[in-house]
Amino acid sequence: MMNKIHVIVNPVSASGKTFQRWKTIKEAIKAYFHECKYVFTERPLQATAIVRELLQSGYEMIIGIGGDGTLNEICNGYFRQDNSPVNQEAIIAFIPSGTGSDFSRAQKVPRDFIKSIKRIKELPYRRFDLGKIIFQKTGNVRYFINVADCGLGAEVIKTLNSSSYAGKIKKKRSSYLAALFKKLFSYKSKKLTVKTENEHFEEKILIAAIANSTTFGGGMIIAPDADFEDGLLNLTLIQEMSALEIIKNIPLLYNGKILKHRKIKSIPFKNAFFDSDEELALEIDGELSETTPFKVEVVPRAIPIKI
């Protein structure tokens, strides 16, 4: 039985609703785990440093509360800066409380907090693959658990982060789709070079999504073949197409049939290199990161998670 449990809460996730929900969530946690300490994050990327410190201090389970970005930060904190696990016996658990929470959505985690906590208490952990990104300009390393993408997807995140979208629209699950429509008629496809262990190609792409799980953007099934336990990542390439063609085919993103389109293909891989003749921003689990060029590799069974 684990007796050293610490909770990390992102109070601004779900546009601040997590802070409002905290009293209810805390009481539910106490019902299953009795007393445990907790901390609120106050700034981006802080959860990564907190997790490292807690694991070094001997905590056996870290329970995160927030959205996909919070889960990403916690997963990154599982590793030291030399990329070795801080404590490979410790377990990460997660209670979704974000606007999108796409990774949790793909795993069919209930949004009822009591049910979610009950799952953590009763179900065994599973070892999840992670994606590992090495940025060539800086040497920085970032892990991801859900989806990273460059192209239109990253530009949509930029739009969501802009001052004009910082208000009510960010409080809606449909905010990604709204921002996507805003960018459709101005965004131009970019030339991308990709080298995997089996393929090498260069072409104009609208979106290149590197997926460990299936879903991003508030419920869009961008990589229906992705599986976080198969030791592979899946690259979904959406080739250049007109805005009207994109709009016509948006239903394919929600019904899981995206790969039926002739301009969309899925490529499983273990290692890949991405470059472009211009800097392309990359978003990782819903947060903007660095730019091309970068390497990506799968880290099989990297982290034990209860979710």
LUMKOLTI-615714 format. One record per residue (C-alpha): residue number from 1; x, y, z. Coordinates in nm, 3 decimals. Layout:
// residues N
    k        x        y        z
  NUM        X        Y        Z
...
***
This chain:
// residues 307
    k        x        y        z
    1    0.000    0.000    0.000
    2    0.134    0.339   -0.098
    3    0.163    0.582    0.189
    4    0.362    0.864    0.031
    5    0.124    1.035   -0.209
    6    0.138    1.396   -0.325
    7   -0.115    1.586   -0.537
    8   -0.023    1.855   -0.790
    9   -0.309    2.084   -0.897
   10   -0.311    2.324   -1.190
   11   -0.576    2.568   -1.062
   12   -0.604    2.763   -1.389
   13   -0.678    2.456   -1.602
   14   -1.024    2.449   -1.760
   15   -1.005    2.831   -1.756
   16   -0.994    2.838   -1.378
   17   -1.270    2.588   -1.317
   18   -1.026    2.346   -1.156
   19   -0.973    2.593   -0.871
   20   -1.350    2.610   -0.824
   21   -1.372    2.229   -0.828
   22   -1.082    2.173   -0.589
   23   -1.286    2.142   -0.269
   24   -1.499    1.866   -0.425
   25   -1.196    1.689   -0.570
   26   -1.002    1.713   -0.243
   27   -1.284    1.553   -0.045
   28   -1.307    1.271   -0.299
   29   -0.932    1.210   -0.279
   30   -0.950    1.197    0.101
   31   -1.227    0.938    0.080
   32   -0.997    0.699   -0.105
   33   -0.647    0.799    0.005
   34   -0.708    0.965    0.342
   35   -0.460    1.244    0.410
   36   -0.218    1.351    0.139
   37   -0.031    1.671    0.071
   38   -0.104    1.894   -0.226
   39    0.042    2.195   -0.405
   40   -0.097    2.441   -0.661
   41    0.118    2.529   -0.960
   42    0.164    2.900   -1.022
   43    0.335    2.919   -1.360
   44    0.395    2.715   -1.677
   45    0.642    2.421   -1.654
   46    0.651    2.443   -1.273
   47    0.493    2.099   -1.236
   48    0.799    1.940   -1.401
   49    1.033    2.077   -1.133
   50    0.790    1.990   -0.853
   51    0.758    1.628   -0.966
   52    1.136    1.581   -0.979
   53    1.171    1.721   -0.629
   54    0.890    1.507   -0.488
   55    1.024    1.186   -0.645
   56    1.373    1.262   -0.514
   57    1.215    1.306   -0.170
   58    1.072    0.956   -0.180
   59    0.709    1.006   -0.282
   60    0.566    0.688   -0.432
   61    0.270    0.832   -0.624
   62    0.212    1.172   -0.780
   63   -0.151    1.254   -0.860
   64   -0.187    1.535   -1.115
   65   -0.505    1.737   -1.168
   66   -0.546    1.950   -1.480
   67   -0.546    1.919   -1.857
   68   -0.316    1.767   -2.119
   69   -0.050    2.032   -2.061
   70   -0.038    1.950   -1.690
   71   -0.005    1.578   -1.762
   72    0.277    1.657   -2.005
   73    0.466    1.857   -1.744
   74    0.427    1.580   -1.488
   75    0.553    1.316   -1.732
   76    0.858    1.531   -1.807
   77    0.924    1.561   -1.434
   78    0.946    1.183   -1.407
   79    1.289    1.211   -1.574
   80    1.609    1.384   -1.471
   81    1.776    1.622   -1.710
   82    2.002    1.334   -1.820
   83    1.678    1.156   -1.926
   84    1.701    0.881   -1.664
   85    1.395    0.819   -1.440
   86    1.415    0.992   -1.104
   87    1.248    0.691   -0.937
   88    1.134    0.417   -1.173
   89    0.930    0.250   -0.897
   90    0.709    0.558   -0.846
   91    0.371    0.585   -1.021
   92    0.205    0.880   -1.191
   93   -0.173    0.913   -1.157
   94   -0.396    1.170   -1.321
   95   -0.742    1.319   -1.272
   96   -0.857    1.507   -1.585
   97   -0.984    1.861   -1.527
   98   -0.898    2.046   -1.845
   99   -1.088    2.202   -2.133
  100   -0.982    1.939   -2.386
  101   -0.822    1.659   -2.181
  102   -0.774    1.467   -2.507
  103   -0.547    1.198   -2.370
  104   -0.792    1.116   -2.092
  105   -1.077    1.131   -2.341
  106   -0.903    0.875   -2.563
  107   -0.861    0.645   -2.261
  108   -1.232    0.687   -2.179
  109   -1.157    0.826   -1.834
  110   -1.483    0.942   -1.667
  111   -1.514    1.315   -1.608
  112   -1.685    1.236   -1.278
  113   -1.410    1.302   -1.024
  114   -1.521    1.036   -0.778
  115   -1.523    0.771   -1.052
  116   -1.185    0.890   -1.177
  117   -1.029    0.870   -0.829
  118   -1.187    0.529   -0.770
  119   -1.016    0.405   -1.088
  120   -0.682    0.529   -0.960
  121   -0.733    0.353   -0.628
  122   -0.854    0.020   -0.767
  123   -0.701   -0.036   -1.111
  124   -0.339   -0.146   -1.167
  125   -0.098    0.090   -1.337
  126   -0.002    0.047   -1.701
  127    0.331    0.129   -1.858
  128    0.281    0.391   -2.127
  129    0.510    0.466   -2.420
  130    0.626    0.825   -2.453
  131    0.749    1.030   -2.745
  132    1.085    1.198   -2.697
  133    1.173    1.511   -2.895
  134    1.530    1.641   -2.927
  135    1.547    1.995   -3.067
  136    1.851    2.035   -3.289
  137    1.912    2.407   -3.235
  138    1.918    2.398   -2.857
  139    1.970    2.035   -2.762
  140    1.664    2.058   -2.538
  141    1.461    1.743   -2.479
  142    1.086    1.725   -2.430
  143    0.868    1.419   -2.377
  144    0.506    1.394   -2.486
  145    0.233    1.146   -2.401
  146   -0.042    1.241   -2.645
  147    0.022    1.429   -2.972
  148    0.280    1.673   -3.102
  149    0.224    1.849   -3.435
  150    0.361    2.113   -3.665
  151    0.191    2.305   -3.941
  152   -0.165    2.428   -3.914
  153   -0.218    2.266   -3.573
  154    0.062    2.468   -3.412
  155   -0.066    2.786   -3.578
  156   -0.410    2.719   -3.427
  157   -0.248    2.701   -3.082
  158   -0.078    3.036   -3.153
  159   -0.418    3.183   -3.236
  160   -0.569    3.043   -2.915
  161   -0.284    3.201   -2.719
  162   -0.325    3.543   -2.884
  163   -0.480    3.831   -2.694
  164   -0.794    3.835   -2.909
  165   -0.867    3.474   -2.807
  166   -0.772    3.506   -2.442
  167   -1.130    3.561   -2.327
  168   -1.451    3.363   -2.350
  169   -1.363    3.146   -2.648
  170   -1.091    2.966   -2.453
  171   -1.353    2.849   -2.206
  172   -1.527    2.639   -2.466
  173   -1.435    2.290   -2.579
  174   -1.505    2.410   -2.934
  175   -1.233    2.678   -2.911
  176   -0.983    2.472   -3.115
  177   -1.233    2.426   -3.396
  178   -1.319    2.798   -3.391
  179   -0.951    2.893   -3.414
  180   -0.901    2.638   -3.691
  181   -1.169    2.806   -3.901
  182   -1.003    3.143   -3.836
  183   -0.670    3.019   -3.979
  184   -0.801    2.809   -4.268
  185   -0.820    3.075   -4.535
  186   -0.484    3.240   -4.459
  187   -0.257    2.946   -4.378
  188   -0.030    2.813   -4.653
  189    0.098    2.457   -4.651
  190    0.468    2.417   -4.569
  191    0.735    2.196   -4.718
  192    0.847    1.932   -4.468
  193    1.128    1.680   -4.488
  194    1.081    1.360   -4.289
  195    1.324    1.071   -4.248
  196    1.214    0.763   -4.055
  197    1.392    0.428   -4.020
  198    1.198    0.311   -4.327
  199    1.102    0.618   -4.530
  200    1.242    0.947   -4.657
  201    1.021    1.205   -4.825
  202    0.974    1.577   -4.877
  203    0.636    1.731   -4.952
  204    0.401    2.016   -4.874
  205    0.192    1.940   -4.569
  206   -0.097    2.104   -4.392
  207   -0.048    1.914   -4.065
  208    0.212    1.665   -3.948
  209    0.084    1.506   -3.627
  210    0.316    1.279   -3.430
  211    0.087    1.067   -3.219
  212    0.127    0.838   -2.920
  213   -0.250    0.839   -2.868
  214   -0.542    0.901   -3.100
  215   -0.702    1.235   -3.019
  216   -0.620    1.607   -3.006
  217   -0.786    1.946   -3.051
  218   -1.082    1.880   -2.822
  219   -1.194    1.546   -2.961
  220   -1.043    1.524   -3.312
  221   -0.928    1.169   -3.387
  222   -0.610    1.262   -3.571
  223   -0.439    0.921   -3.543
  224   -0.691    0.635   -3.524
  225   -0.415    0.372   -3.546
  226   -0.204    0.510   -3.261
  227   -0.155    0.292   -2.954
  228    0.041    0.407   -2.648
  229    0.147    0.048   -2.569
  230    0.276   -0.075   -2.907
  231    0.631    0.063   -2.897
  232    0.564    0.288   -3.196
  233    0.461    0.641   -3.276
  234    0.225    0.724   -3.564
  235    0.282    1.012   -3.803
  236   -0.040    1.143   -3.960
  237    0.037    1.357   -4.265
  238   -0.234    1.579   -4.407
  239   -0.119    1.697   -4.748
  240   -0.192    2.034   -4.904
  241   -0.563    2.096   -4.970
  242   -0.795    2.394   -5.009
  243   -0.987    2.549   -4.721
  244   -1.316    2.428   -4.870
  245   -1.181    2.074   -4.900
  246   -1.073    2.086   -4.535
  247   -1.415    2.207   -4.420
  248   -1.588    1.938   -4.624
  249   -1.379    1.666   -4.459
  250   -1.381    1.788   -4.096
  251   -1.638    1.516   -4.002
  252   -1.365    1.258   -4.075
  253   -1.168    1.403   -3.781
  254   -1.450    1.318   -3.542
  255   -1.572    0.982   -3.670
  256   -1.232    0.810   -3.679
  257   -1.227    0.772   -4.059
  258   -0.963    1.033   -4.141
  259   -0.730    0.779   -4.302
  260   -0.987    0.705   -4.572
  261   -0.902    1.039   -4.737
  262   -0.659    1.010   -5.028
  263   -0.450    1.307   -4.908
  264   -0.402    1.172   -4.557
  265   -0.168    0.891   -4.460
  266   -0.039    0.727   -4.145
  267    0.323    0.619   -4.100
  268    0.427    0.414   -3.795
  269    0.787    0.469   -3.683
  270    1.034    0.440   -3.397
  271    1.276    0.717   -3.493
  272    1.232    1.016   -3.723
  273    1.397    1.342   -3.821
  274    1.191    1.649   -3.919
  275    1.317    1.958   -4.101
  276    1.185    2.238   -4.320
  277    1.320    2.519   -4.533
  278    1.156    2.758   -4.286
  279    1.112    2.734   -3.911
  280    0.796    2.542   -3.825
  281    0.665    2.571   -3.472
  282    0.582    2.252   -3.285
  283    0.303    2.217   -3.032
  284    0.336    1.942   -2.775
  285    0.028    1.815   -2.591
  286   -0.148    2.145   -2.660
  287    0.137    2.381   -2.569
  288    0.371    2.565   -2.808
  289    0.733    2.457   -2.798
  290    1.042    2.504   -3.016
  291    1.082    2.481   -3.393
  292    1.225    2.256   -3.664
  293    1.462    2.084   -3.703
  294    1.405    1.812   -3.442
  295    1.439    1.438   -3.387
  296    1.163    1.220   -3.244
  297    1.191    0.873   -3.095
  298    0.958    0.645   -2.906
  299    1.051    0.542   -2.552
  300    0.864    0.212   -2.502
  301    0.702    0.144   -2.164
  302    0.862    0.460   -2.033
  303    0.634    0.550   -1.745
  304    0.387    0.375   -1.511
  305    0.055    0.560   -1.507
  306   -0.283    0.518   -1.341
  307   -0.553    0.707   -1.527
***
